[in-house]
Amino acid sequence: MEACECIKTRRSIRGFRPDPVPRAVLEDVISTAQWSPSYKNSQPWKVMVLSGKKKEQLSELLVREYENGTAPCPDIPEPLSWPADEAGRIAALYKMRSDATGINFEDPAILRKAKIANFNFYRAPHAVYLYQEASLTPWSLFDLGLFAQSLMLAAHAKGLGTVPQAFATDYARITKEFLNIPLTKRLVLGISIGYPDPDSPANAFRTGRAGLDEAVTWVE
Ligand SMILES: Cc1cc2nc3c(=O)[nH]c(=O)nc-3n(C[C@H](O)[C@H](O)[C@H](O)COP(=O)(O)O)c2cc1C
């Protein structure tokens, strides 16, 4: 797939077929992402791929924490508030999603369902966790973000679907303990991965993007 087409047609997939992805395909996707650039080629990312029983057990654990009312404590906190431009785009996203699906995303019952769907990795056959040494600075977080995008693009080029999930890091400490990831690591992102289910209503929605005028200043 041509690079620009790959970037423009990737989108978050939240409905998956149950078929597992062959190990060789996952290895190919991850080794492609390994070619991402990083500060001084430090490659500050670690990848854990969960499948089968272990993934199911983690989902059960996360749902239990949520149902028990445990306050989320991700290693990278969610912003307490968003600046006006970003807040406007988030509001537009929720409105578009509501209009497209008829679901009110501000309804607490829907929010609960959405959280649980996240913790179940949207029923994808695999979940990937990206993590790194917690002592690293934001430059390394930046590098890990590049790696994440490369991974999602490589997956898309191979006909796989992905969704990046901050929510999958809500209970960072117990997730790391369960996965035997040292507590000295920073749990950055979960990514569900598998073959997209084209009939899933969760995949019917396509987000938009701001015009260039909102992002770019041309200087001569
Ligand atoms: C860092 C990051 C965290 C995200 N966390 C979640 C999440 O927890 N759950 C979810 O369903 N989507 C999550 N998303 C997906 C975004 O909602 C999605 O990328 C955005 O709406 C743009 O849509 P698109 O990916 O289909 O282009 C996350 C995306 C990023 C980059």
The ligand as a Gaussian input file, in Angstrom:
#p B3LYP/6-31G(d) Opt

LIG

0 1
 C       -2.803000       8.353000      22.664000
 C       -4.172000       7.907000      22.228000
 C       -5.041000       7.353000      23.149000
 C       -6.305000       6.886000      22.748000
 N       -7.098000       6.249000      23.661000
 C       -8.247000       5.674000      23.254000
 C       -8.985000       4.853000      24.156000
 O       -8.641000       4.685000      25.325000
 N      -10.100000       4.246000      23.662000
 C      -10.508000       4.385000      22.366000
 O      -11.525000       3.795000      21.979000
 N       -9.817000       5.162000      21.491000
 C       -8.700000       5.782000      21.888000
 N       -7.938000       6.518000      21.004000
 C       -8.370000       6.617000      19.603000
 C       -8.841000       8.041000      19.247000
 O      -10.136000       8.248000      19.747000
 C       -8.797000       8.181000      17.703000
 O       -7.475000       8.010000      17.271000
 C       -9.310000       9.544000      17.251000
 O      -10.661000       9.720000      17.562000
 C       -9.124000       9.697000      15.736000
 O       -9.801000       8.677000      15.053000
 P       -9.082000       7.652000      14.072000
 O       -8.006000       6.933000      14.866000
 O      -10.157000       6.694000      13.625000
 O       -8.466000       8.423000      12.947000
 C       -6.701000       7.017000      21.384000
 C       -5.826000       7.612000      20.478000
 C       -4.578000       8.018000      20.867000
 C       -3.623000       8.597000      19.842000

